[in-house]
Each structure stands twice: as structure tokens, then as C-alpha cells.
Amino acid sequence: MKKILITGGTGLIGTHLGRKLQEQGHQVSLLSRSRGHGGPFAVYHWDPDRGELDEKALDQTDFIIHLAGVNIGGKRWSPERKQQILDSRVKSADLLYRAIEHSDRKPQAFISASAIGYYGAVTSETIFGESAPAHPDFLGRTCRVWEEAADRFEAMGIRTVKIRIGIVLAKHGGALSKLSLPVRLAVGAPIGSGLQYMPWIHIEDLCGIYMKAIEDPHMTGAYNAVAPEHLTNRELTKIIARVLKRPLWLPPIPAGIMKLLFGEMSAMLLHGSRVSSEKIRAAGYTFQYPDAATALGQLLAKPGAS
């Protein structure tokens, strides 16, 4: 049994991952700004903005999984919102670093979330691997600084893993509910050109990669957490419609409308390149859901359906 501390543990990924780790017999605890209960998990208080951290959270901790960060797609990107997105990732990592630096015992590994936004909101023929440089746009800069904050733990002698997460598909919440709802209502359509790639991953596979990062002492550095299959927005929308048995009859949603609705944040929806999963597969991870038809068939199945 390992003692695992999760930041951002009440979100989509953290909730799912925490349950999976607990099922494996690990002791899971959360760091949270609220002082309420974390269901089956012990909750310790922290407030990165104020520099507050309950040091008991780090007692005998074997692994830290750092998921904390303001939702990038939660609001339009005003200058203030952009700063919140950046600060929520860097300040929280810095607070953990300072606490560990002054503790008597260091964790075996620090496993930090990152995102495929590292490669930028661009559509190109490139298939991006982990050795590619960070793109200079907002997403790329944010992910670069996010990962640099994690790299400080490696310099401390702690094994550090950075998981660059793609579009997470889950049964409840997250991107899939937003993608599938218009299709369910028979008003689904590709976005913009529809030719932008959407590197995706099933929540079970994402949790599997995190669990491998805990168990495999050879994993270090950055890993793309995306399924092996490369799909465009148009192709993914068609698969959702086929699984739901709903028609697609509307023309693509014009890029101008998306820009009007979401401002600069629309770049995340209108652009996307292929991202390679070769490194994590070479490390020995086998995807449960390597193709979208299988993943969406499982996620969008009606309760009780065979």
C-alpha cells in the first residue's frame, strides 16, 4: 500500500483516479481549498494564493499527483483569467516544493499534469512527440511554465513525470458531454473546418497511465496521454452521431461564430494537430480504448445496454 496525495482531486480526473487507486488498496488523500469532506478520502487544507499548506498532508506521503489548476476552458480568456490559469498551476507547485524542501522525508515521485496545449493551438501536418518545443502561444507558454515548475522537483532528486493530457472522454462531465449534447438534440455539426485534429483519451486509459507512472520507477520526464488513433473534429463528430444513432444534417459551425462566442479561447476548438502516443506505448502501456468507436460505444451506451 502506498500513501498518495492528490491536488485538484475533486475534479473529473482526480475523482476517477482517486477511486481507482483506492480500489487497488492505496491510501489516498486530497489537498483542497475547502475544509469540507472528501467523501472516502482524507482532506487537508491548502491555499496556494495565501501560501497555506497543512504540513500533515505530507507525512509519510509516497507519491504526489499534482492536478490542481483553474479550468482552461471555463471562461473567456481575459488578461485576468489568463493570469489565474497560470498562477493556479505554478503557485501551487511552488508551495508544494517549499514544503517538501523543508521536510525530513521526500516522496518517491512527483507526477504532474500538463496538457497537449504544450504544442500550441495549431493545425499542421506535424505529429508532435515529447521532444518537440513548446509553442509560443498562450497554451504553449502556460504548459511550458507549468512543466518548469514540476522540473524543480527533479532537481531536488525526486523522480518527476509530466503527463501531457489530451481531450478526456468520460461518461459524466468533461468534453464528451459538450460534444455529444448537440448531436443528441439533432443539431450537431463539425466546428469550423472540421479538419482540426482532436487528440483524445478515455478516462480509464488516462488513469491507467497515472497508475503506471506510480508503479514504474523507469518513467521520468514528459509523456503524451493520448489514444493512438488520430481523428479530426469532423470524424469524431460522425462517430458520436453513429453511436447515438442521430443524424448530422447541419453545415459546419463557422469559425467566426466560435470566435465571437469564445474569443481567443476559440483557438482550442478551431485548431489541433496530431499528437504521438508512441513514447508511453514504448514504456509498456497498452491502451484499453485505442480507437474512438470502442471508447464512445462504452461511454455513450445506455444503462443496461449489452
N, C-alpha and C positions, 0 to 999 in steps of 0.2 A: 504493500500500500504506500502510495506517495501522497504527500501533502501539496496540494496545488492551489495557488491563489490566482483568481481571475479578476482583472479590472474590466469594467464595461460588461460585467457578467449578466446584467438584466436585459440586454438586447437580444436580438434574434440569434446571433451566433453563440453568444455566451450562455444563454438559457439552454440551447440544444446541446452544446458541448459540455456544460456542467452536468447535465443529466447523464450523458454518455460516460463521462469519467466516473461519476458516482456509481453507475451500474457496473463498472469494472472494479469497484472496490476501493477507489481512491477517495481521500478526504478532500473535499472541495470547499473553499471559502471565497467570499467576494469582497472587493473593495467598492464602497458605494458612498455617494454624497448624502443619501438619505440614511437615517438611523433606524429605519423600519426593518422588517423581517425579510429574509431572502428565501422564504419557503424552506426547502430542505437544507439550505446552505447557511453556514455561519457568515455573518455580515460584519465587516469592520468599516469604520468611518474614515473617509478621507475627503479633502477638499484641495485639489491642486492649485486653485486660484489663491487660496489663503496659505498654502504651504502646510496644510494639516494632514497628518497620517497617523493612525493608531498603530504604534510600533508592534503591538501584539500580533498584528496580521502577518508579520514576517517571521514569527517564532517557528523555527523548525521547518520553514517552507522549503520544499524541494524544487518546485518549478513555479515560475510566474508566467502567466499568459496575459499579455497586455493587449486588450481590445478597446480600451477607452478612447473616445473621440466623438466630437459633435458630428451628427449625420451630415455628410457632404451634400446629399440631395434633399435635405429637409426644408430649406428656404432658399430664396433667391440670393445670389452672391453679391451682397453689398460689401463695401470695404470692411465694415464692422464684422459682417458674417465671415468673411474670409479670414480675418484675424482670429475669430473664435475657433474656426476649423483648425487652424494651425496651432494656436495656443493649447487647445484641448488635448492635442497629441504630444506636443513637446513638453509642456509644463508637467503633465502627468508622468511622463517618462523621467524627467529630471528629478521630480520628487521621489520616485522610487530609487533612482540612482543614489541620491544623497542619503536616503535611509539605509540602503544596503552598504554603502561606503562606510557607515559608522556602526554597522552591526558586526557581531562576532562570527556570524555564520552566513555564508553566501549560498544562494540557490545553485542547483546543478545547471540550470539553463534558464535563459530569458527568451521567451518566444513572443515576438511582437507581430501584430497585424501590420500590414501595409496594403497596397492596392495596385491593380494593374494600371491605375491612373499614373503610375510612375513613368509609363511610356507615352503619356500625353493623350489628349483628346484629338487624335488624328486618324485619318483613314489612309492607309497606304498598302503597298504590296509586301511590306516587310512582315516577317513573322518574328516577333520580339522574344528573345531569350533573356535570361537573367543578366548577361554581360552587357546588354545594351545600356547606353547612358540615359539618365533621367531627362525627360523632355523639359524645355524651358517654360512651358505654360503653367497655369496655376496648379493644376493637378500634379504635374510632374515635379514642380518645386516643392509642393506640400509633401509628397511621398518621399522625396529626397531628404528633406529636413527631418521627417518622421523617422526614416531609417537611420539617419546620422545620430539621432537621439538614442536609438537602440544599440548602435555600434559602440557607444561608450561602455556598455556592459561587457562587450567582448574585450575591450581594452583593460577591463578590470579582471579578466581571466575567467569570465563566465561564458559558457557556450551560448551563442546567440543565433537565433533563427528568425528570419523575417519572411512572413507569408504574404505574398502579393495576391490579394484576393480578387477574383473576378466577380461577375454578377451572380449573386447567390440565389438559387432557386429553392424555395421551401414551400411546404403545403400551406402554411399560415403566415402572412406578413411578407415583407420584403418585396423584391422586384416582381415576382411572379403574379402576385395579386393585382398589381398595377397593369401588368402586361395582359393578363387574362380577362380582366373585368370587361373591357370594351368588346372583346371577342365574344364573351358570354352574352352581351347585350346586342350582338349582331352589328356592332359599329366599329369593329376592329379594323385596323389598317396599318401598313408599314409606316415608319416615321421618316420623313424627308425622302432621300433617295432610296432608302431601304437597303442600300448596298454596304452600309457600315457594319463591321463585324461586332458581335456581341459575345466576347469570351465569358462563358458561364460555368457554374459548378453546382452540383447538387449539394445540399446542406450536409448530407451523410458523408459525402466524399471530403468536403471541407473539414468536417470534424475528424474524419479518418486521417487526414494529413496532419492536423494538430496532434492527434494521439501518436502518430508515427514520430513527430518531432520530439515528443516527450520520451518515447521508448528508444529511439535510435541515436546513440551518442555520436554517430558519424555525421549527422545532419547539422550543418552550420551554414550561415550566410542566407542568401535570398533564394526563395522557391516560388515559382508561379503556381497558384492554386486555381487552375482552370481545367476543364474537361479536354480530352484530346481532340474532340470534334470542333471544327471551325464553322460557325454559322453566321450568316448575315441577319440583320433585323428582319428582312423580308422572309427569309427561310424559317426563322424561329417563329414568326407570326403565323406562317402557314401551318407549321407543326402544331402549334397551340390550337388553331382552328380545327385541324383534322382530329386531334384528340378529343376536343369538346364537341365535335360534330356540328360546328357552326359555320355559316357562310362568311366569306370575305368578299364584299362587293364594293366597298368604298375605295376611292383612289387614295394614294399615299397622302399623309398629313403634310402639308407644305412646310418646308424649313422655316419660312418666315413666321408662320403661326407659332411654332415652337419657340423661336427667338423672342416673339412678343410675349408669350406666356411665361417663359423661364429666364429670359435674359441670357447672361453669359453662361449660366448653368446648362443651357440647352446644348452646349458643346458635348456634354456627356451622352446625350441622346442621339445627336446627329452624326457623331464620328466614332470610329472604333476600328482598330486593326487586330489582326490575328496575334495571339499570344501562345507561346510554346509551353507544353506541359512535359517536355522531354526530360528535364532535369529531375523532377520529382518521380517520374516513372523509372528513370535510371537508378534512383535511390532505392527502388524496390516497392514503390506504392502501386497497387493495382486498383484502378477505378471500378467502383460498383456500378456507376452510371456513366459510361463513356460516351453515350450518344443521347441526344435530346429526346428522341422518340421514346426511349425506355424511361428516361428521367421524368418526362412530362406525363407519360402514361401512369407512372406510380403516383406522382404528386397531384394530378388532376382527377384521379379516379374517384368516383362517388363512393361514399362509405358503404361497405358491404359488397362492393363490386368485386368480382373474381378477377 
